[in-house]
Amino acid sequence: MCSEPGGCCRHPGRPCDCATILGGLLRPCLLLLIAEGKGKHGYELSPALTELGLDVSADGGRLYRVLRHLEKEGLVESQWDTQTAGPARRVYSVTTSGIHFLTETVASLDAAVAALDRLAGRLKQLPEAHSHPQE
């Protein structure tokens, strides 16, 4: 969820999607990928997010906005990599607080998965007439 007033991921004229299930997974997914070493640089994270089912390519700046907020919150740290060829790039690493956040997130996700399983099971038990509302 966004921690900034009005939402950190807001786009002009569009509401933040952090309240959606997939939108709310962006932060923990980024932390996980960085912790796993799947993307030290921001541009490496986008394809890895797509593999997880989160496509941020439509708004390239969103990824970097979220990374900046994670850094402001102390969940990641970054430093400039000037050793590799090309322009300097930020290298991200997860902090102890970031690992703690991931641990808490796993507990929340486990509870959410259980609730979604119960919901899906009950929806499947509805009679066919109820599954297609009358127009």
Secondary structure, DSSP 8 states (H G I E B T S, - for coil): ---STT-TT-BTTB---TTSTTGGGHHHHHHHHHHHTS-SSHHHHHHHHHHTT---GGGHHHHHHHHHHHHHTTSEEEEEE-SSSSS-EEEEEE-HHHHHHHHHHHHHHHHHHHHHHHHHHHHHHS-HHHHS---
